Amino acid sequence: MGAQKPPTILSLLAMIFGIVGVVLSCCYGAGFLFSVAGIVLGHLGLKRESARGMALAGTITGYVGAGASIIFWILLFALALSPLLALPFIASSGS
C-alpha cells in the first residue's frame, strides 16, 4: 500500500462553487454568492492543500462569476433607470 494523498475537499468545493457561480451569474446575479464561496475556498485551498490546479480553477472562476454578476446588476439597474432619465426630455418636448 502506498502513501495516501491528503484530502483535497477545499479545492474541489472551490472549483464546483466557482463553476456554478459562473453559470448562475446570468440568472439575476444569483451566482454571486456561489462565486464568493469559490473565491474563499480557492484561496484556502491554495494555502492548505496540494491540489493547486483545482484551487486555482475555483479562484479564477469565482472571480469571473463575481465580476459577471456585478456587471449584470449594473446593467439591470441602468436599464431600470433609463425611463426615468428620459422623462425630462419627454416632458420638455411636449410643451
DSSP file (Angstrom, degrees, kcal/mol; ACC not computed):
  #  RESIDUE AA STRUCTURE BP1 BP2  ACC     N-H-->O    O-->H-N    N-H-->O    O-->H-N    TCO  KAPPA ALPHA  PHI   PSI    X-CA   Y-CA   Z-CA
    1    1 A M              0   0    0      0, 0.0     3,-0.1     0, 0.0     2,-0.1   0.000 360.0 360.0 360.0 134.0    0.0    0.0    0.0
    2    2 A G        -     0   0    0      1,-0.2     2,-0.2     0, 0.0     0, 0.0  -0.264 360.0 -73.8 -86.7 176.9    1.2    3.4   -1.0
    3    3 A A        -     0   0    0      1,-0.1     2,-0.2    -2,-0.1    -1,-0.2  -0.474  52.5-117.1 -70.7 140.7    1.0    6.6    0.9
    4    4 A Q        -     0   0    0     -2,-0.2    -1,-0.1    -3,-0.1     0, 0.0  -0.527  24.8-117.0 -80.2 145.7   -2.4    8.2    0.9
    5    5 A K        -     0   0    0     -2,-0.2     3,-0.1     1,-0.1    -1,-0.1  -0.526  33.7-106.2 -76.4 147.4   -3.0   11.5   -0.7
    6    6 A P        -     0   0    0      0, 0.0    -1,-0.1     0, 0.0    44,-0.1  -0.435  47.3 -90.6 -69.6 151.0   -4.1   14.3    1.6
    7    7 A P        -     0   0    0      0, 0.0    43,-0.2     0, 0.0     3,-0.2  -0.333  33.0-165.3 -64.7 142.6   -7.8   15.3    1.2
    8    8 A T     >  +     0   0    0      1,-0.1     4,-2.2    41,-0.1     5,-0.2  -0.225  42.7 130.5-120.0  41.6   -8.5   18.0   -1.4
    9    9 A I  H  > S+     0   0    0      1,-0.2     4,-2.6     2,-0.2     5,-0.2   0.866  70.6  52.9 -68.3 -36.8  -12.0   18.8   -0.4
   10   10 A L  H  > S+     0   0    0      2,-0.2     4,-2.3     1,-0.2    -1,-0.2   0.927 111.7  45.8 -64.5 -44.1  -11.5   22.6   -0.2
   11   11 A S  H  > S+     0   0    0      2,-0.2     4,-2.1     1,-0.2    -2,-0.2   0.906 113.7  49.0 -65.5 -41.5  -10.0   22.7   -3.8
   12   12 A L  H  X S+     0   0    0     -4,-2.2     4,-2.3     2,-0.2    -2,-0.2   0.929 113.0  46.3 -64.2 -45.8  -12.8   20.5   -5.1
   13   13 A L  H  X S+     0   0    0     -4,-2.6     4,-2.9     1,-0.2     5,-0.3   0.872 110.2  54.8 -65.1 -36.5  -15.5   22.6   -3.5
   14   14 A A  H  X S+     0   0    0     -4,-2.3     4,-2.3    -5,-0.2    -1,-0.2   0.922 109.9  46.3 -61.8 -43.8  -13.9   25.8   -4.7
   15   15 A M  H  X S+     0   0    0     -4,-2.1     4,-2.2     2,-0.2    -2,-0.2   0.917 114.3  47.4 -65.8 -43.3  -13.9   24.5   -8.3
   16   16 A I  H  X S+     0   0    0     -4,-2.3     4,-2.5     2,-0.2     5,-0.2   0.949 115.2  44.5 -63.6 -49.4  -17.6   23.4   -8.0
   17   17 A F  H  X S+     0   0    0     -4,-2.9     4,-2.3     1,-0.2    21,-0.2   0.873 112.5  52.9 -65.3 -36.5  -18.8   26.7   -6.5
   18   18 A G  H  X S+     0   0    0     -4,-2.3     4,-1.9    -5,-0.3    -1,-0.2   0.926 111.4  44.8 -63.8 -44.3  -16.8   28.7   -8.9
   19   19 A I  H  X S+     0   0    0     -4,-2.2     4,-2.3     2,-0.2    -2,-0.2   0.917 114.0  49.1 -66.8 -43.4  -18.3   26.9  -11.9
   20   20 A V  H  X S+     0   0    0     -4,-2.5     4,-2.6     1,-0.2    -1,-0.2   0.887 109.4  54.3 -62.7 -37.8  -21.8   27.1  -10.5
   21   21 A G  H  X S+     0   0    0     -4,-2.3     4,-0.7    13,-0.2    -1,-0.2   0.896 108.7  47.3 -63.2 -40.8  -21.2   30.8   -9.8
   22   22 A V  H >< S+     0   0    0     -4,-1.9     3,-0.6     2,-0.2     4,-0.3   0.919 114.1  47.5 -65.5 -43.5  -20.2   31.5  -13.5
   23   23 A V  H >< S+     0   0    0     -4,-2.3     3,-0.6     1,-0.2    -2,-0.2   0.905 117.0  41.9 -65.9 -41.2  -23.2   29.6  -14.8
   24   24 A L  H >< S+     0   0    0     -4,-2.6     3,-1.6     1,-0.2     7,-1.0   0.467  87.8  91.9 -87.2  -0.8  -25.7   31.3  -12.4
   25   25 A S  T <X S+     0   0    0     -4,-0.7     4,-0.8    -3,-0.6    -1,-0.2   0.758  85.0  53.9 -67.1 -21.7  -24.3   34.8  -12.8
   26   26 A C  T <4 S+     0   0    0     -3,-0.6     2,-1.1    -4,-0.3    -1,-0.3   0.482  87.4  85.7 -89.0  -1.6  -26.7   35.5  -15.7
   27   27 A C  T X4 S-     0   0    0     -3,-1.6     3,-1.5     1,-0.1    -1,-0.2  -0.606 130.1 -60.7 -98.3  72.5  -29.7   34.5  -13.6
   28   28 A Y  T 34 S-     0   0    0     -2,-1.1    -2,-0.2     1,-0.3    -1,-0.1   0.806  96.2 -63.7  55.2  33.2  -30.3   37.9  -11.9
   29   29 A G  T >< S+     0   0    0     -4,-0.8     3,-1.7    -5,-0.2     4,-0.3   0.696  94.2 142.3  71.1  19.3  -26.8   37.7  -10.4
   30   30 A A  T X>  +     0   0    0     -3,-1.5     3,-0.6    -6,-0.6     4,-0.5   0.710  60.9  68.0 -67.1 -18.9  -27.7   34.7   -8.3
   31   31 A G  H 3> S+     0   0    0     -7,-1.0     4,-2.6     1,-0.2    -1,-0.3   0.522  73.7  90.1 -79.1  -3.6  -24.2   33.2   -8.9
   32   32 A F  H <> S+     0   0    0     -3,-1.7     4,-2.4    -8,-0.2    -1,-0.2   0.917  87.3  47.1 -60.6 -44.3  -22.6   35.9   -6.8
   33   33 A L  H <> S+     0   0    0     -3,-0.6     4,-2.1    -4,-0.3    -1,-0.2   0.899 113.6  48.1 -65.8 -40.0  -22.8   34.0   -3.5
   34   34 A F  H  X S+     0   0    0     -4,-0.5     4,-2.3     2,-0.2   -13,-0.2   0.888 111.2  52.0 -65.7 -37.7  -21.5   30.8   -5.2
   35   35 A S  H  X S+     0   0    0     -4,-2.6     4,-2.4     2,-0.2    -2,-0.2   0.908 108.3  49.8 -65.2 -42.1  -18.7   32.8   -6.7
   36   36 A V  H  X S+     0   0    0     -4,-2.4     4,-2.6     2,-0.2     5,-0.2   0.904 110.4  50.7 -63.5 -40.3  -17.7   34.3   -3.4
   37   37 A A  H  X S+     0   0    0     -4,-2.1     4,-2.7     1,-0.2     5,-0.3   0.899 110.1  50.6 -63.0 -39.5  -17.7   30.8   -1.8
   38   38 A G  H  X S+     0   0    0     -4,-2.3     4,-2.0   -21,-0.2    -2,-0.2   0.884 110.8  49.0 -64.2 -38.9  -15.5   29.7   -4.7
   39   39 A I  H  X S+     0   0    0     -4,-2.4     4,-2.3     2,-0.2    -2,-0.2   0.948 114.5  43.8 -64.8 -49.3  -13.1   32.6   -4.1
   40   40 A V  H  X S+     0   0    0     -4,-2.6     4,-2.3     1,-0.2    -2,-0.2   0.940 117.6  44.2 -64.0 -48.2  -12.8   32.0   -0.4
   41   41 A L  H  X S+     0   0    0     -4,-2.7     4,-2.6    -5,-0.2    -1,-0.2   0.854 111.7  55.1 -67.1 -32.8  -12.4   28.2   -0.7
   42   42 A G  H  X S+     0   0    0     -4,-2.0     4,-2.1    -5,-0.3    -1,-0.2   0.919 109.2  45.8 -64.7 -43.5  -10.0   28.6   -3.5
   43   43 A H  H  X S+     0   0    0     -4,-2.3     4,-1.5     2,-0.2    -2,-0.2   0.898 114.0  49.0 -66.7 -39.3   -7.7   30.8   -1.5
   44   44 A L  H  X S+     0   0    0     -4,-2.3     4,-2.3     1,-0.2     5,-0.3   0.911 111.3  50.5 -64.5 -40.5   -8.0   28.5    1.5
   45   45 A G  H  X S+     0   0    0     -4,-2.6     4,-2.2     1,-0.2    -2,-0.2   0.861 106.5  54.5 -65.3 -36.0   -7.2   25.5   -0.8
   46   46 A L  H  < S+     0   0    0     -4,-2.1    -1,-0.2     1,-0.2    -2,-0.2   0.853 115.0  40.5 -65.2 -33.6   -4.1   27.3   -2.3
   47   47 A K  H  < S+     0   0    0     -4,-1.5    -2,-0.2    -5,-0.1    -1,-0.2   0.845 127.5  27.7 -81.8 -34.9   -2.8   27.8    1.2
   48   48 A R  H  < S+     0   0    0     -4,-2.3     2,-0.2    -5,-0.1    -3,-0.2   0.697 110.1  57.9-106.1 -21.3   -3.6   24.4    2.8
   49   49 A E     <  -     0   0    0     -4,-2.2   -41,-0.1    -5,-0.3     6,-0.0  -0.704  63.4-136.1-119.4 164.0   -3.8   21.7    0.1
   50   50 A S  S    S+     0   0    0     -2,-0.2     2,-2.0   -43,-0.2     3,-0.2   0.620  83.7  91.1 -90.8 -13.7   -1.5   20.3   -2.6
   51   51 A A     >  +     0   0    0      1,-0.2     4,-1.6   -44,-0.1     5,-0.2  -0.535  47.6 162.0 -82.8  76.0   -4.1   20.2   -5.4
   52   52 A R  H  >  +     0   0    0     -2,-2.0     4,-2.7     1,-0.2     5,-0.2   0.796  63.5  62.8 -69.7 -29.3   -3.2   23.7   -6.7
   53   53 A G  H  > S+     0   0    0     -3,-0.2     4,-2.3     2,-0.2    -1,-0.2   0.936 107.1  41.0 -63.8 -48.1   -4.9   23.2  -10.0
   54   54 A M  H  > S+     0   0    0      2,-0.2     4,-2.4     1,-0.2    -1,-0.2   0.896 116.2  50.2 -67.9 -39.5   -8.4   22.8   -8.7
   55   55 A A  H  X S+     0   0    0     -4,-1.6     4,-2.2     2,-0.2    -2,-0.2   0.906 112.3  47.4 -65.5 -40.7   -7.9   25.5   -6.1
   56   56 A L  H  X S+     0   0    0     -4,-2.7     4,-2.7     2,-0.2     5,-0.2   0.898 111.2  51.1 -67.1 -40.2   -6.7   27.9   -8.8
   57   57 A A  H  X S+     0   0    0     -4,-2.3     4,-2.6    -5,-0.2     5,-0.3   0.910 111.1  48.7 -62.3 -42.2   -9.5   27.0  -11.1
   58   58 A G  H  X S+     0   0    0     -4,-2.4     4,-1.8     2,-0.2    -2,-0.2   0.887 112.4  48.4 -64.4 -39.7  -12.0   27.7   -8.3
   59   59 A T  H  X S+     0   0    0     -4,-2.2     4,-2.2     2,-0.2    -2,-0.2   0.935 114.4  44.8 -66.5 -46.4  -10.4   31.0   -7.5
   60   60 A I  H  X S+     0   0    0     -4,-2.7     4,-2.4     1,-0.2    -2,-0.2   0.941 115.6  45.4 -65.5 -47.8  -10.4   32.1  -11.2
   61   61 A T  H  X S+     0   0    0     -4,-2.6     4,-2.6    -5,-0.2    -1,-0.2   0.835 110.8  56.2 -66.7 -29.6  -13.9   31.0  -12.0
   62   62 A G  H  X S+     0   0    0     -4,-1.8     4,-2.5    -5,-0.3    -1,-0.2   0.928 109.2  45.0 -64.3 -45.1  -15.1   32.6   -8.7
   63   63 A Y  H  X S+     0   0    0     -4,-2.2     4,-2.5     2,-0.2    -2,-0.2   0.897 113.9  49.9 -65.6 -39.7  -13.6   36.0   -9.7
   64   64 A V  H  X S+     0   0    0     -4,-2.4     4,-2.6     2,-0.2    -2,-0.2   0.932 112.9  46.7 -63.9 -45.1  -15.1   35.6  -13.2
   65   65 A G  H  X S+     0   0    0     -4,-2.6     4,-2.3     2,-0.2    -2,-0.2   0.896 112.8  48.9 -64.4 -40.8  -18.5   34.8  -11.8
   66   66 A A  H  X S+     0   0    0     -4,-2.5     4,-2.3     2,-0.2    -1,-0.2   0.918 113.1  47.8 -65.5 -42.3  -18.5   37.6   -9.3
   67   67 A G  H  X S+     0   0    0     -4,-2.5     4,-2.5     1,-0.2    -2,-0.2   0.913 111.9  49.3 -63.4 -42.8  -17.4   40.1  -11.9
   68   68 A A  H  X S+     0   0    0     -4,-2.6     4,-2.3     1,-0.2    -1,-0.2   0.883 111.1  50.2 -64.8 -38.3  -20.1   38.8  -14.3
   69   69 A S  H  X S+     0   0    0     -4,-2.3     4,-2.3     2,-0.2    -1,-0.2   0.909 111.1  48.4 -65.9 -41.7  -22.8   39.1  -11.6
   70   70 A I  H  X S+     0   0    0     -4,-2.3     4,-2.3     2,-0.2    -2,-0.2   0.924 112.4  48.3 -65.0 -43.9  -21.7   42.7  -10.7
   71   71 A I  H  X S+     0   0    0     -4,-2.5     4,-2.5     1,-0.2     5,-0.2   0.898 110.6  52.6 -62.4 -39.9  -21.8   43.7  -14.4
   72   72 A F  H  X S+     0   0    0     -4,-2.3     4,-2.5     1,-0.2    -2,-0.2   0.928 110.0  47.5 -61.3 -45.2  -25.2   42.1  -14.7
   73   73 A W  H  X S+     0   0    0     -4,-2.3     4,-2.5     2,-0.2    -1,-0.2   0.880 111.3  51.1 -65.9 -37.8  -26.6   44.0  -11.8
   74   74 A I  H  X S+     0   0    0     -4,-2.3     4,-2.5     2,-0.2    -1,-0.2   0.933 112.8  45.7 -63.8 -45.5  -25.1   47.3  -13.1
   75   75 A L  H  X S+     0   0    0     -4,-2.5     4,-2.4     2,-0.2    -2,-0.2   0.892 113.2  49.9 -64.9 -39.5  -26.7   46.8  -16.5
   76   76 A L  H  X S+     0   0    0     -4,-2.5     4,-2.0    -5,-0.2    -2,-0.2   0.909 112.1  47.8 -64.9 -41.6  -30.0   45.8  -14.9
   77   77 A F  H  X S+     0   0    0     -4,-2.5     4,-1.8     2,-0.2    -2,-0.2   0.908 112.5  48.8 -65.2 -42.8  -30.0   48.9  -12.7
   78   78 A A  H  X S+     0   0    0     -4,-2.5     4,-1.2     1,-0.2    -2,-0.2   0.892 111.6  49.8 -65.0 -39.7  -29.1   51.1  -15.7
   79   79 A L  H  < S+     0   0    0     -4,-2.4    -1,-0.2     1,-0.2    -2,-0.2   0.874 110.1  50.6 -66.5 -36.8  -31.9   49.6  -17.7
   80   80 A A  H  < S+     0   0    0     -4,-2.0     4,-0.3     1,-0.2    -1,-0.2   0.834 114.7  43.7 -70.1 -31.5  -34.4   50.1  -14.9
   81   81 A L  H  X S+     0   0    0     -4,-1.8     4,-1.8     1,-0.2     3,-0.5   0.602  88.9  89.0 -88.6 -11.8  -33.4   53.7  -14.5
   82   82 A S  H  X S+     0   0    0     -4,-1.2     4,-1.3     1,-0.2    -1,-0.2   0.860  85.4  51.8 -60.7 -37.6  -33.3   54.6  -18.2
   83   83 A P  H  > S+     0   0    0      0, 0.0     4,-0.7     0, 0.0    -1,-0.2   0.880 109.2  51.7 -65.0 -33.4  -37.0   55.6  -18.5
   84   84 A L  H  4 S+     0   0    0     -3,-0.5     3,-0.4    -4,-0.3    -2,-0.2   0.846 107.4  52.3 -69.9 -32.9  -36.6   57.9  -15.5
   85   85 A L  H  < S+     0   0    0     -4,-1.8     4,-0.3     1,-0.2    -1,-0.2   0.789 108.8  50.4 -73.1 -26.6  -33.6   59.6  -17.2
   86   86 A A  H  X S+     0   0    0     -4,-1.3     4,-1.8    -5,-0.2     3,-0.4   0.590  87.1  88.2 -85.6 -11.3  -35.6   60.2  -20.4
   87   87 A L  H  X S+     0   0    0     -4,-0.7     4,-2.5    -3,-0.4     5,-0.2   0.884  83.0  52.9 -59.5 -44.2  -38.6   61.8  -18.6
   88   88 A P  H  > S+     0   0    0      0, 0.0     4,-1.9     0, 0.0    -1,-0.2   0.880 110.6  48.9 -61.3 -34.8  -37.3   65.4  -18.6
   89   89 A F  H  > S+     0   0    0     -3,-0.4     4,-1.4    -4,-0.3    -2,-0.2   0.871 112.0  48.0 -71.3 -36.4  -36.7   65.2  -22.3
   90   90 A I  H  X S+     0   0    0     -4,-1.8     4,-0.9     2,-0.2    -1,-0.2   0.898 112.3  49.3 -69.7 -40.3  -40.2   63.9  -22.9
   91   91 A A  H  < S+     0   0    0     -4,-2.5     4,-0.4     1,-0.2     3,-0.2   0.871 111.9  47.7 -68.3 -37.3  -41.8   66.5  -20.7
   92   92 A S  H  < S+     0   0    0     -4,-1.9     3,-0.4    -5,-0.2    -1,-0.2   0.788 109.1  53.2 -76.6 -26.5  -40.0   69.4  -22.4
   93   93 A S  H  < S+     0   0    0     -4,-1.4    -1,-0.2     1,-0.2    -2,-0.2   0.697 101.5  60.9 -81.5 -17.5  -40.7   68.3  -25.9
   94   94 A G     <        0   0    0     -4,-0.9    -1,-0.2    -3,-0.2    -2,-0.2   0.645 360.0 360.0 -82.4 -15.1  -44.5   68.0  -25.3
   95   95 A S              0   0    0     -3,-0.4    -1,-0.2    -4,-0.4    -2,-0.1   0.468 360.0 360.0 -80.1 360.0  -44.9   71.7  -24.4
